[in-house]
Amino acid sequence: MAAGEKKKVIIIGAGPAGLTAAYELLDKSEDYQVVVLEESGCFGGISRTVEYHGNRMDMGGHRFFSKVPEVNAWWEKMLPTQGAPSRDDKMLHRTSSLKSGGPDPEQTDRVMLRRNRLSRIFFKNKFFDYPVSLKPETIRNMGFGTTMEVGFSYLASAVHKRPENSLEDFYINRFGKKLYSMFFEHYTENLWGRHPSEISPEWGAQRVKGLSINAILKDIFGKAFHKKRSG
Ligand SMILES: Cc1cc2nc3c(=O)[nH]c(=O)nc-3n(C[C@H](O)[C@H](O)[C@H](O)COP(=O)(O)OP(=O)(O)OC[C@H]3O[C@@H](n4cnc5c(N)ncnc54)[C@H](O)[C@@H]3O)c2cc1C
């Protein structure tokens, strides 16, 4: 390589990881010439925003959340936190915590909007909490028959644990086959583009930390016990 010539870097994929890597290389040094190769023809990977009938939406509801201060600082630099209410905040009389001095979303697009998190699964024309919670509404939505099936399939998987070779085994061992087929199988396949039987079980341990039927039951009975004591 001749003196002064830049090193060529090829990055495959213009999703958040590829774009961040390209940005960081160009930001930190003048020594690189960066080329990002993207097969789909659009930026953003599975986090991308698409336009549909004049509305802009993500491929799946995305919110940004991180416990890592460096990552938060990076994003604050890219998209500073909302400092004034947006049109929908006003229409819905929503009071979200705003950052003093932050940008006004009605004036600029370079702004990270603050939103309360609400994730639900739309299944058989009903909304279910995500992560799934066992509350009377969930049981009402599922119906008595399905709730019984869920209960028995959970008991079956509690008695006969599968060897955990895939994410499918991981979910079935913790939730039973019925609940897995209702809420996790297709969701996971849509989310990651792979069937859970092809994904490693460690992935599940990372994604659904603390989420299990035991944790849900503990939560329900814990609350009921607490209510009784304080009532
Ligand atoms: C429904 C849904 C909801 C989500 N919600 C959240 C959320 O709320 N918060 C959050 O932090 N994360 C969320 N995620 C996860 C987040 O979208 C991903 O973690 C993130 O997009 C991963 O970024 P990435 O760049 O690693 O990969 P990807 O986004 O998958 O990007 C990879 C890119 O590489 C391209 N590519 C792949 N192979 C090649 C090749 N051989 N040649 C050229 N190009 C190639 C692809 O076309 C794609 O554009 C969600 C994901 C989905 C689907």
Ligand as a Chemical Component Dictionary entry (heavy atoms), coordinates in Angstrom:
data_LIG
# 
_chem_comp.id                   LIG 
_chem_comp.type                 NON-POLYMER 
_chem_comp.pdbx_formal_charge   0 
_chem_comp.three_letter_code    LIG 
# 
loop_
_chem_comp_atom.comp_id 
_chem_comp_atom.atom_id 
_chem_comp_atom.alt_atom_id 
_chem_comp_atom.type_symbol 
_chem_comp_atom.charge 
_chem_comp_atom.model_Cartn_x 
_chem_comp_atom.model_Cartn_y 
_chem_comp_atom.model_Cartn_z 
_chem_comp_atom.pdbx_ordinal 
LIG C1  C1  C 0 -40.099 -7.070  15.333 1  
LIG C2  C2  C 0 -38.771 -6.632  15.919 2  
LIG C3  C3  C 0 -38.725 -5.835  17.046 3  
LIG C4  C4  C 0 -37.499 -5.475  17.591 4  
LIG N1  N1  N 0 -37.498 -4.620  18.653 5  
LIG C5  C5  C 0 -36.335 -4.132  19.095 6  
LIG C6  C6  C 0 -36.325 -3.115  20.073 7  
LIG O1  O1  O 0 -37.356 -2.652  20.515 8  
LIG N2  N2  N 0 -35.131 -2.649  20.518 9  
LIG C7  C7  C 0 -33.961 -3.147  20.014 10 
LIG O2  O2  O 0 -32.889 -2.674  20.448 11 
LIG N3  N3  N 0 -33.933 -4.125  19.085 12 
LIG C8  C8  C 0 -35.086 -4.618  18.600 13 
LIG N4  N4  N 0 -35.089 -5.578  17.619 14 
LIG C9  C9  C 0 -33.800 -6.154  17.205 15 
LIG C10 C10 C 0 -33.056 -5.259  16.229 16 
LIG O3  O3  O 0 -33.871 -5.000  15.110 17 
LIG C11 C11 C 0 -31.786 -5.998  15.817 18 
LIG O4  O4  O 0 -31.024 -6.307  16.964 19 
LIG C12 C12 C 0 -30.901 -5.176  14.909 20 
LIG O5  O5  O 0 -31.596 -4.766  13.749 21 
LIG C13 C13 C 0 -29.695 -6.026  14.525 22 
LIG O6  O6  O 0 -28.856 -5.244  13.733 23 
LIG P1  P1  P 0 -27.772 -5.897  12.790 24 
LIG O7  O7  O 0 -27.157 -4.795  12.005 25 
LIG O8  O8  O 0 -26.897 -6.772  13.603 26 
LIG O9  O9  O 0 -28.567 -6.910  11.822 27 
LIG P2  P2  P 0 -29.796 -6.646  10.793 28 
LIG O10 O10 O 0 -30.714 -5.557  11.270 29 
LIG O11 O11 O 0 -30.333 -7.998  10.554 30 
LIG O12 O12 O 0 -29.060 -6.117  9.491  31 
LIG C14 C14 C 0 -28.286 -6.957  8.686  32 
LIG C15 C15 C 0 -28.269 -6.368  7.275  33 
LIG O13 O13 O 0 -27.330 -7.119  6.504  34 
LIG C16 C16 C 0 -27.884 -7.398  5.228  35 
LIG N5  N5  N 0 -27.209 -8.603  4.756  36 
LIG C17 C17 C 0 -27.247 -9.820  5.336  37 
LIG N6  N6  N 0 -26.469 -10.681 4.634  38 
LIG C18 C18 C 0 -25.930 -9.966  3.621  39 
LIG C19 C19 C 0 -25.021 -10.301 2.567  40 
LIG N7  N7  N 0 -24.525 -11.552 2.427  41 
LIG N8  N8  N 0 -24.670 -9.340  1.695  42 
LIG C20 C20 C 0 -25.162 -8.071  1.819  43 
LIG N9  N9  N 0 -26.020 -7.702  2.816  44 
LIG C21 C21 C 0 -26.392 -8.642  3.701  45 
LIG C22 C22 C 0 -29.363 -7.545  5.498  46 
LIG O14 O14 O 0 -30.135 -7.322  4.313  47 
LIG C23 C23 C 0 -29.599 -6.454  6.550  48 
LIG O15 O15 O 0 -29.910 -5.211  5.968  49 
LIG C24 C24 C 0 -36.293 -5.973  17.034 50 
LIG C25 C25 C 0 -36.351 -6.775  15.897 51 
LIG C26 C26 C 0 -37.559 -7.062  15.307 52 
LIG C27 C27 C 0 -37.605 -7.858  14.023 53 
# 
loop_
_chem_comp_bond.comp_id 
_chem_comp_bond.atom_id_1 
_chem_comp_bond.atom_id_2 
_chem_comp_bond.value_order 
_chem_comp_bond.pdbx_ordinal 
LIG C1  C2  SING 1  
LIG C2  C3  SING 2  
LIG C2  C26 DOUB 3  
LIG C3  C4  DOUB 4  
LIG C4  N1  SING 5  
LIG C4  C24 SING 6  
LIG N1  C5  DOUB 7  
LIG C5  C6  SING 8  
LIG C5  C8  SING 9  
LIG C6  O1  DOUB 10 
LIG C6  N2  SING 11 
LIG N2  C7  SING 12 
LIG C7  O2  DOUB 13 
LIG C7  N3  SING 14 
LIG N3  C8  DOUB 15 
LIG C8  N4  SING 16 
LIG N4  C9  SING 17 
LIG N4  C24 SING 18 
LIG C9  C10 SING 19 
LIG C10 O3  SING 20 
LIG C10 C11 SING 21 
LIG C11 O4  SING 22 
LIG C11 C12 SING 23 
LIG C12 O5  SING 24 
LIG C12 C13 SING 25 
LIG C13 O6  SING 26 
LIG O6  P1  SING 27 
LIG P1  O7  DOUB 28 
LIG P1  O8  SING 29 
LIG P1  O9  SING 30 
LIG O9  P2  SING 31 
LIG P2  O10 DOUB 32 
LIG P2  O11 SING 33 
LIG P2  O12 SING 34 
LIG O12 C14 SING 35 
LIG C14 C15 SING 36 
LIG C15 O13 SING 37 
LIG C15 C23 SING 38 
LIG O13 C16 SING 39 
LIG C16 N5  SING 40 
LIG C16 C22 SING 41 
LIG N5  C17 SING 42 
LIG N5  C21 SING 43 
LIG C17 N6  DOUB 44 
LIG N6  C18 SING 45 
LIG C18 C19 SING 46 
LIG C18 C21 DOUB 47 
LIG C19 N7  SING 48 
LIG C19 N8  DOUB 49 
LIG N8  C20 SING 50 
LIG C20 N9  DOUB 51 
LIG N9  C21 SING 52 
LIG C22 O14 SING 53 
LIG C22 C23 SING 54 
LIG C23 O15 SING 55 
LIG C24 C25 DOUB 56 
LIG C25 C26 SING 57 
LIG C26 C27 SING 58 
# 
